[in-house]
Every structure is written in structure tokens, then in C-alpha cells.
Amino acid sequence: MVDRSWFYASQGQQQGPYPEIQLRDLIARGAVRPDTLVWCEGMAGWQKAGEIPELMSGSSMPPAFPEQGAVMSAGGQSGNELSLDVDVWSLLGRGLLFIIGSLLVIPAPWTATNFYRWMATRIRVPRRPNLGFDGQPLDIWYVFVILGLCAYAGLSGYRYVQFILLPVEAFLAWMVVRWIAANLSSNGQPLPIEFKGGALGYIGWYLLLYISAITIIGWAWVVTAWMRWICRNVSGTRREITFNAKGWEMLWRTIAFAFGCVFIIPIPWLLRWYAQWYVSRFALVERDAYANA
């Protein structure tokens, strides 16, 4: 039975074949959910994974998540990395809708909320099934409206206006990060997550990123350090989120992405490639035992 090869449906596309042990690992990671359609040779038709007892049963299933440090992936990570399950055109379309909504200003709260809500359902988090986002468009609607207006004000041509707006935009972005963290859910239940990073610290990183652009390449190391700072300030769960990208990885991938976009046609595929890599650099690890005491 365990030698069977399986297929599953994701975003309207067939994935596989996968050995059964690998499919079980995908189930454990949340990439294949109970409502995901699966099929293997000998079945009359596609069925939901949750309707196949021997597939979802823990009695015949290897440990879904190894003890910390027990198994390492080929990249040296703990196997607790996040992943992003999106198809090319959905990501492109949702991204364009997000940008257009921001440019039109008024629809921004709705397009932004819908984008975050959709993106949350596409992120696979180990041991955290069915991630969701429960924020509402009117929660902080004024933040998205002001951000949209700032973008137009920055086009005024007056350099000093852009400098004045930088801390304002940073503060508003800080509010968005706190709002997103506070509205995450799993299996329909709110998660006790909170972003505790201070506004001044966030503004400082924002300004440092802007200044680092002068160095041409230094911004990549600033981004990775900034992401680690954000992760350290996320609290409320037993596991700690980490960001494992290195500056040079951020640099060459971003350059490759920007260069490929010059040719227009590859943009959808490059966007997915970059987004999936970026999400996969986040991982969940057990907090220090003393911190949990």
C-alpha cells in the first residue's frame, strides 16, 4: 500500500506522481489538506484526501513533524520552512489588482484586504493548517488611503516632500504589519499573534533601507537584517519565526528578477519564482526552553 504513487490537484492543476510517503509529508506540512482532491491507480475517481482513512490515519503514518534537529533538509534547514502554493496567473492577477486598488486610493482598503486574505490561504505553515486572515477592509481603511495619497504626493517633483513622507509611510506600514499579525487565524480560530516591534524601530529600519540604496548593493543586507528584526518581535505562539535568507541570496535573486522583467513576457513566472523563494526563507523553530518557562 505504501508503494502507491499519488496525484493531487492544486490550483486546478494536477501535481505528481508522488510516492505515498512523500504525499503524507505534504499532508503534514499542510500543502495537501483534507479537502484536496487526490487520486492513485485503482481508484474509480478523484477523492478528497480526508475521505481516505488509510491516507490520513496517524496509525500508518510516519511522524508528521520530526523532533527539533532530528531531520534536516538538503538546504540545512530544520524542515519547518513555510511554503507558497500559487499558480502563475493567480499571483499576477491578484498582484495587479492590489496595485491598481492602491493607485485608485479609494478601493485600496478592499483590494489590500482581499490580497492578504488570499495570500494567507496559499501559505503553508507546518503544524498550522488552513492559515487564514480575518482582517476587514474598514479596520484601518484610513491607513491605505493615506498610503495611496502619499504615493501621489511623492511624485510632486519636490525632493523635500519625499523626505518628509518617508517616516509617515514607515509609520503607516508599521500599522499594517501589526494589523496583519493580529488577524491571522488557523482552522478558523484566531491566533494569539502580536507584533511588538516599536514604531520608532520600524521607522529606523525603513529609513536605513532608503539610505542603503546609495551603496547599490547594501540594501540586500539591510532587508535581511530588517526581516530578522521583525521576526524577533513576533510573539504569541510556542514557536519562533525566523528568516534564513542571506544578503547575497537576496541580492542576486532580486537582480535576476529585475533583469528578467525587462523582457516583459517572463514576468508572471519570475514573480512566482521570487515570491515562493521569499516565503520559503521563513521557518518556525521551537523557542528556547527558558523562554517558555
C-alpha positions as CSV (number, residue, x, y, z in Angstrom):
1,M,0.0,0.0,0.0
2,V,2.8,2.4,0.9
3,D,4.3,1.9,-2.6
4,R,1.4,3.6,-4.3
5,S,2.0,6.7,-6.4
6,W,-0.4,9.6,-5.8
7,F,-1.6,12.7,-7.7
8,Y,-3.3,15.7,-6.1
9,A,-5.0,18.8,-7.5
10,S,-3.7,22.3,-6.7
11,Q,-5.0,25.5,-8.3
12,G,-6.8,23.5,-11.0
13,Q,-3.6,21.7,-12.0
14,Q,-2.6,18.1,-11.5
15,Q,0.5,17.5,-9.3
16,G,2.5,14.3,-9.1
17,P,3.1,11.5,-9.1
18,Y,4.4,11.3,-5.6
19,P,5.3,8.2,-3.5
20,E,2.8,7.8,-0.7
21,I,5.4,8.7,2.0
22,Q,6.0,12.0,0.2
23,L,2.3,12.7,-0.1
24,R,2.0,12.1,3.7
25,D,4.7,14.6,4.2
26,L,2.8,17.1,2.1
27,I,-0.2,16.5,4.2
28,A,1.8,17.0,7.4
29,R,3.1,20.3,6.0
30,G,-0.3,21.5,5.1
31,A,0.4,21.6,1.3
32,V,-2.3,18.8,0.9
33,R,-5.3,19.4,3.0
34,P,-8.3,17.2,3.9
35,D,-10.4,18.9,1.2
36,T,-7.6,18.5,-1.5
37,L,-8.6,16.1,-4.3
38,V,-6.2,13.1,-4.7
39,W,-6.0,10.0,-6.9
40,C,-3.9,6.9,-7.3
41,E,-4.1,3.9,-9.6
42,G,-7.0,1.6,-8.7
43,M,-9.4,4.4,-7.6
44,A,-12.6,5.0,-9.5
45,G,-12.1,8.7,-9.4
46,W,-10.7,11.7,-7.5
47,Q,-11.5,11.9,-3.8
48,K,-10.8,14.3,-1.0
49,A,-7.8,13.3,1.0
50,G,-9.8,13.5,4.2
51,E,-12.2,10.8,2.8
52,I,-9.4,8.2,2.5
53,P,-8.9,6.8,6.1
54,E,-5.7,4.9,5.4
55,L,-4.1,8.1,3.9
56,M,-5.0,10.4,6.7
57,S,-4.7,7.9,9.6
58,G,-2.0,8.5,12.0
59,S,-1.6,4.8,12.8
60,S,0.1,4.0,9.5
61,M,1.6,7.4,9.0
62,P,5.2,8.3,9.7
63,P,5.7,11.2,12.2
64,A,4.4,14.3,10.5
65,F,7.0,16.5,12.1
66,P,10.3,15.3,13.4
67,E,11.6,16.4,16.7
68,Q,13.7,19.5,16.5
69,G,17.0,18.8,14.9
70,A,16.2,15.2,14.2
71,V,15.9,15.6,10.4
72,M,17.5,18.3,8.3
73,S,16.5,19.2,4.8
74,A,19.0,19.3,1.9
75,G,19.5,23.0,2.4
76,G,20.4,22.6,6.1
77,Q,17.1,23.8,7.5
78,S,15.0,22.1,10.1
79,G,12.2,21.1,7.7
80,N,9.9,23.8,9.3
81,E,10.0,26.2,6.4
82,L,6.9,27.9,5.1
83,S,5.9,27.5,1.5
84,L,3.7,29.2,-1.0
85,D,1.3,27.3,-3.2
86,V,0.2,29.6,-6.0
87,D,-0.2,29.4,-9.8
88,V,1.4,31.9,-12.1
89,W,-1.7,33.7,-13.3
90,S,-3.5,33.9,-9.9
91,L,-0.5,35.6,-8.3
92,L,-0.1,38.0,-11.2
93,G,-3.8,38.9,-11.3
94,R,-4.1,39.4,-7.5
95,G,-0.9,41.4,-7.5
96,L,-2.1,43.7,-10.3
97,L,-5.4,44.2,-8.6
98,F,-3.6,45.1,-5.4
99,I,-1.5,47.7,-7.3
100,I,-4.5,49.2,-9.2
101,G,-6.5,49.5,-6.0
102,S,-3.7,51.3,-4.3
103,L,-3.3,53.7,-7.3
104,L,-7.1,54.4,-7.3
105,V,-6.8,55.1,-3.5
106,I,-10.5,54.6,-2.5
107,P,-10.6,50.9,-3.3
108,A,-7.3,50.3,-1.6
109,P,-8.7,49.0,1.8
110,W,-10.7,46.4,-0.1
111,T,-8.1,45.3,-2.6
112,A,-5.4,45.1,0.0
113,T,-7.5,43.1,2.4
114,N,-8.6,40.7,-0.3
115,F,-4.9,40.3,-1.3
116,Y,-3.8,39.5,2.2
117,R,-6.7,37.1,2.7
118,W,-6.0,35.2,-0.5
119,M,-2.2,35.1,0.2
120,A,-2.8,33.7,3.7
121,T,-4.7,30.8,2.3
122,R,-1.8,30.0,-0.1
123,I,0.9,30.0,2.6
124,R,1.6,26.5,4.0
125,V,2.7,26.6,7.6
126,P,4.0,23.3,9.3
127,R,1.6,22.2,12.1
128,R,-0.6,25.2,11.4
129,P,-3.3,24.0,9.0
130,N,-5.6,26.3,6.9
131,L,-3.9,29.6,7.7
132,G,-6.3,32.5,7.2
133,F,-6.5,36.2,7.5
134,D,-9.6,37.7,9.2
135,G,-8.9,41.4,8.9
136,Q,-11.7,43.6,7.5
137,P,-11.4,46.4,4.9
138,L,-12.6,49.1,7.3
139,D,-10.4,48.1,10.2
140,I,-7.6,50.6,9.2
141,W,-9.1,51.9,5.9
142,Y,-7.5,55.4,6.5
143,V,-4.0,53.8,6.5
144,F,-4.4,52.5,3.0
145,V,-6.0,55.7,1.8
146,I,-3.2,57.9,3.2
147,L,-0.5,55.5,1.8
148,G,-2.1,55.9,-1.7
149,L,-2.2,59.7,-1.3
150,C,1.5,59.6,-0.2
151,A,2.4,57.9,-3.4
152,Y,1.0,60.7,-5.5
153,A,2.5,63.4,-3.2
154,G,5.9,61.8,-3.7
155,L,5.5,62.4,-7.5
156,S,5.3,66.1,-6.9
157,G,9.0,66.5,-8.0
158,Y,10.0,68.2,-4.8
159,R,12.7,66.2,-3.1
160,Y,12.0,67.5,0.3
161,V,8.4,66.3,0.1
162,Q,9.6,62.8,-0.4
163,F,11.9,63.0,2.6
164,I,9.1,64.3,4.8
165,L,6.8,61.5,3.7
166,L,9.3,58.7,4.4
167,P,8.7,58.5,8.1
168,V,5.0,58.9,7.5
169,E,4.9,56.0,5.1
170,A,7.1,53.9,7.5
171,F,4.7,54.5,10.4
172,L,1.7,53.5,8.3
173,A,3.5,50.4,7.1
174,W,4.2,49.6,10.7
175,M,0.4,49.8,11.4
176,V,-0.3,47.4,8.5
177,V,2.2,44.9,9.9
178,R,0.6,45.0,13.3
179,W,-2.9,44.6,11.8
180,I,-1.9,41.6,9.7
181,A,-0.2,39.8,12.7
182,A,-3.2,40.5,14.9
183,N,-5.7,39.0,12.4
184,L,-4.1,35.7,11.5
185,S,-6.1,32.5,12.1
186,S,-5.8,28.7,11.7
187,N,-8.7,26.4,11.0
188,G,-11.0,29.4,11.6
189,Q,-9.6,30.1,15.1
190,P,-7.8,33.4,15.8
191,L,-4.1,33.0,16.6
192,P,-2.7,34.9,19.6
193,I,0.0,36.5,17.5
194,E,1.2,40.0,18.1
195,F,3.9,42.2,16.5
196,K,5.6,44.0,19.3
197,G,8.3,45.9,17.4
198,G,8.1,49.6,18.2
199,A,7.1,52.3,15.7
200,L,10.5,54.1,16.0
201,G,12.4,50.9,15.4
202,Y,10.4,50.2,12.3
203,I,10.8,53.7,11.0
204,G,14.5,53.5,11.6
205,W,14.8,50.3,9.5
206,Y,12.7,51.9,6.8
207,L,15.0,55.0,6.6
208,L,18.1,52.8,6.7
209,L,16.8,50.8,3.7
210,Y,16.3,54.1,1.8
211,I,19.8,55.3,2.7
212,S,21.4,51.9,1.9
213,A,20.3,52.3,-1.7
214,I,23.2,54.7,-2.2
215,T,25.5,51.7,-1.8
216,I,23.9,50.0,-4.8
217,I,24.1,46.5,-3.1
218,G,24.0,47.2,0.6
219,W,20.2,47.3,0.7
220,A,20.1,43.5,0.4
221,W,21.8,43.0,3.7
222,V,19.6,45.7,5.3
223,V,16.5,43.9,4.1
224,T,17.6,40.5,5.6
225,A,18.5,42.1,8.9
226,W,15.2,44.0,8.9
227,M,13.2,40.8,8.3
228,R,15.1,39.1,11.2
229,W,14.2,42.1,13.5
230,I,10.5,41.8,12.5
231,C,10.6,38.0,13.2
232,R,12.2,38.5,16.6
233,N,9.3,40.9,17.5
234,V,6.5,38.5,16.6
235,S,5.2,36.8,19.8
236,G,2.2,34.8,21.0
237,T,3.0,31.3,19.8
238,R,5.1,28.5,21.1
239,R,7.3,28.5,18.0
240,E,9.5,31.4,16.9
241,I,9.5,32.6,13.3
242,T,12.9,33.1,11.7
243,F,14.2,34.5,8.4
244,N,17.0,32.5,6.9
245,A,18.0,34.4,3.7
246,K,21.4,35.8,3.4
247,G,22.3,39.2,1.9
248,W,23.9,37.8,-1.2
249,E,21.0,35.5,-1.9
250,M,18.6,38.5,-1.7
251,L,20.9,40.5,-4.0
252,W,21.3,38.0,-6.8
253,R,17.8,36.9,-6.9
254,T,16.4,40.4,-6.9
255,I,18.8,41.4,-9.7
256,A,17.8,38.3,-11.7
257,F,14.1,39.1,-11.1
258,A,14.6,42.8,-12.2
259,F,16.6,41.8,-15.2
260,G,14.1,39.2,-16.4
261,C,11.3,41.7,-16.0
262,V,12.9,43.9,-18.7
263,F,11.8,41.3,-21.2
264,I,8.1,41.6,-20.1
265,I,7.0,38.1,-21.1
266,P,8.8,36.2,-18.2
267,I,7.3,38.5,-15.5
268,P,4.5,36.1,-14.3
269,W,6.9,33.2,-13.9
270,L,9.6,35.3,-12.3
271,L,7.1,36.8,-9.9
272,R,6.1,33.3,-8.6
273,W,9.7,32.1,-8.5
274,Y,10.7,35.1,-6.4
275,A,7.6,35.0,-4.1
276,Q,8.0,31.3,-3.4
277,W,11.7,31.7,-2.6
278,Y,11.0,34.6,-0.3
279,V,8.3,32.8,1.7
280,S,10.4,29.7,1.9
281,R,13.1,31.6,3.8
282,F,10.8,31.9,6.7
283,A,10.7,29.0,9.1
284,L,9.3,28.1,12.5
285,V,11.5,26.8,15.3
286,E,10.9,25.9,18.9
287,R,11.6,28.7,21.3
288,D,14.3,28.4,23.9
289,A,13.0,26.3,26.8
290,Y,13.8,29.0,29.3
291,A,11.8,31.5,27.3
292,N,8.8,29.2,27.6
293,A,9.1,28.7,31.3
